Amino acid sequence: MSRVAYYPGCSLHGTAKELDSSFVSTAARLGVDLVEIPGWECCGNSAAHAANRLLAAALPANEMAKVKDDMGLERVAVPCAACFVRFMATNHEVQDSETARDVAQVVGRPYTGGVGVLNLVDFYHDEVGLAALEAKVTRPFAGLKVAAYYGCLLTRPPKITLAEDPEYPTRMDEVLEVLGCKPVAWTFKTDCCGASLALCEQAVVIELVRKIIANARACGAQAIACACPLCQVNLDTRQGDIKRVDPSWADMPIVYLSQFVGRAIGVSDHDLGLKKHMVPVEALLA
């Protein structure tokens, strides 16, 4: 069993508890010992990096220093895409010696990188591995057509996220394939859903969500898989707004990748948190 540090972040202990529960449950079944960072604190997304670049680098550095020096681990799983990009940004920025010096003054000890950061997709694709994951599948999906939605944070900017393809990534598609799903080819897999504008530009956000879901449906998808709590809540909850304008709108289930994995390897519906969705997903995953 491998041991990986775990940084849940604020969303997974708040509005995205189903992501936390499904991720932790699948990791246990897949032979990965997740060790939550003791006393972890907010990574600063998104207010810190908009207000103070040094603080934005220091907050994740503080957590990764704990992983490296206190826990003696080399990798940290960060399922929230927003947290992931902040951790990766810090690893990128501390390569500059002056920035690393300033960060050390804020944190109280040096951190110059070296901790690998795994997002939700990388965890299943790389840490577990596709072959090992496939070997654990007991309830494969029978060709369910799924649109893999990466959103804008998992892949961009590529010099920070180190994504294999910032415009048309395929790793989530590969994970879905070993679960028995049939990923669809579609246009909007890395387009922004507008979650950061949810409170101030609702009309813009609703239209962004409508376009994303409509494209997935037009390309044959029966559901959308996502790996970001901000994207999931935005795509899930905004469909009610769309339906008020367009009564003919047909709801599209928005499911976390960890929930797809969990259903395929036998995790209980309770641990997957299936009842937390606005658009029902139980029938789809059955």
N, C-alpha and C positions, 0 to 999 in steps of 0.2 A: 504494500500500500504506500503510495506516495503522499508526502505532506506538503501542503500549500497554504500559505497565509491567506486569510480571507478578509477583505474590506467590503462590508455591505454598503456603507454609505447611508446617507439620511433617507433616501427614497425607499430603500428596501426595508427599513425599520419603520416606515410610515405608510405612504399611499401604495407602495408596491410590495406589500408583504407576501403576495403570492409568488413573486419572483424570488424572494429570499427563500421561502419554504420549498419551492420546486427545485431551486438550484442546490440547496443544501441536501435535499432528499436524493436527488440524482447523483450528486457527488459521492454520497455514502454507498449507494448501490454500485457505483462504478469503481470503487476501490481507491478513492482519493480522500485523504483525511484533511478536511478544511479546518484551519486553526484561526479563529477570529482574532484580529489584532487587539490586544488588551487596551482598553481605554481609547479606542479610535475616536478621532474628531472629524468634523466636516472638512472636506477637501477644498472648500471655497467656491465651488461652482454654484452659480455663475457670477455671483456678486464680486468675489475677490479679484478675479482676473480682469474685470472691467474697471476696478477701482485702484488696485495696487499690484503691480506685476511681481514685486518681491514677495509679498504675502501669498500670492497665488502659487508661486514656486515653493515657498517654505512649508505651506500646509501639507501637501502630498509628501514633501521630503521628510517631514517629521514622521509620517506613517511608514515610509519605506526605510527610514533609519531604524525604526522599531523592528521591522521585518528582518533586516540584515544583522543588526547588532544585538538586539534583545532576544529575538526568536531563533536566530541562526538559520533562517530559511532563505531560499534564493528566488522564489516566485510568489507573487500575490495575485489572487483572483479578484477581479473588480468587475462584477456583472453589469453595473450601471455604466452605460456608454458615456455619459457626461463626466462621471468620476474617472473613467478610464482615460479619456483624452487629457484630463488635468494631470494624472499621474505620468502619462507619457510625455506631456509637455515639460514637466519637471525633470524627467530623465534626460530630455534633450537640452534643457537650459543649463543644468549643472555641469555640462561638459565645458562651459565657459568658466575659466578659473575665477574671474572676478565675481560672477554670479554665484558660483559655489561658495566663495568666501562670505558673501553677503548672506546667503541662505544659512550657512553654518552659524553666523552670529544670531540670527533670528531663532533657529531651532535649538541652539545650544550645543551642537555637536556636528561634525562634518557628515555630509552625504554627497557623494560624487557619482552616484549611479550604481549600476550593477544588479539591481533587483528587476527581474523580468515581470512584466505586467500582462496578465491574461484577461481579455474581455470574455464575454459569454461564449462567443463563437470559437475563439482560440482555445478556450478551456476544453471544449468537447473535441475540437478538431486536432489539437496538438497535445494537450496534457493527457487526455484520455486516449485519443487516437481513434481513427475511423474503424480500424479492424477490431479493436477491443470493444468499442461501442456496439458495433454490429453483433458481436458475439453475445452481448447482454440483452439483445432485443428478443422479447418473448411475445409481444403483441404488435407485430409490424402493421403499419398502415398499408391498406390495399390500393396503392396508387393515388392517394389523396393529392389533389393538385393544390400546391401551396406556392404563394409568392414570397420569396425571402426578402424582407425589407431591412436594409442596413441603416437607412437614414443617413444624416450628414456627419455624425460625430465619429462613427466607428472607422471611417476610412480617410477623413480629411482633417487637417492637411497631411498629405502622405509622408512628408519628412518627419513628422511627429508620430503619427499612428503606425508608420511602417507597413501600411496595408499593401497586400500583394497587387491590388488593382483598385485605385481610388474611385474609378467610375463604374466598373462592372465587376465587383468581387464575386467569388463563387464558393467561398468556404462554407457559408451557411447552407448553401444549396447542397453541398456534398454531405454535410451532416444530415440534412433532411432526407437525402437519398438513401442513406444506410438505415434510416428508420422505416423505409418503405414508402415514403412520400414521392411525389413526382413534381419537382420544382419547375415552375413555368418561366419562360423567358419573357421579361417585361421591361418597360422603359423607366419606371420610377423607383428602382430599388435603392438608389442613393440620394434621392431628392429630399429636401427638408420638408418636414410636416408643419413647421411653424410653431412648435411647442413654446419657444421662448417669447412668442408674441401673443400667447393665449389670453392674457389679461388685457392687453391694450389694443390689439388689432383683430378682433374676433372674426370679422367678415373675411379678412385675408386668410386667417387660419382655416376657417370652414371651407373655403374654396380650395386651398392647398390639399386638405384632407380628402375632399371630394374627388379631386383629380387623381390622387394616388390610388384610392380604392377603386375608382372607376376604371383606371388602367389595368389594375390587377384583375378585376372581373372580366374586362374585355379580352384579356390574354388567357382566360380559362381558369383562374384561381378560384378555389372554394374557400380559402382562408389566407390570411397574411401572417407570416411568422416574423416576430421582431425580437430585438435584443437590446432594447432601451426602454426604461420605464417612462420616460417623457413621451416617446413616440407611442407607446402602447396606450397610455391613458388618453392621449390626444386623438388617436385614430379610433379608439373604442368609444369615447364619450361624445365626440362631435357628430356621430352619425344621427343622433337624435335631432340635432340642429338642422342637419341636411334634410331629414325626413319632414320637418315642419315646413320647409320650402318646397320640397319635392315629395309628395305623398307616395309616389311610385317607387321610391328608393328601397332597395332590398339590402338589409343589413349584412355586413361581412364580418365574420369572427376574426378578432385580432388576438393572436395567441403567442405567448412567449416561447422562444426556442426551448427553454428548459422544461416547459410544460409538454411540448411535443416529445422531447426525450423521455421525460418521466412516464408519460402514458405508454410509450413503446417498451420501456424496460420494467413496467409493473409497479410504479409508484401509485399509491392510493389517490383517488380524486380529492380527498380532503387535504393531503399534503401538497397537491398541485394547486390548490386554491381556485378551483374552477368556478366556484360560485361568486367570485368577486368581479366578474366581467359584466359590463353593461349589455353587450351583445352576447347572448348565451353561447357557450362553447361545448357543453356536455354532449349534445347529440353529435356534433362534428367529431369529437374525439372518441366517441363510443365505437 
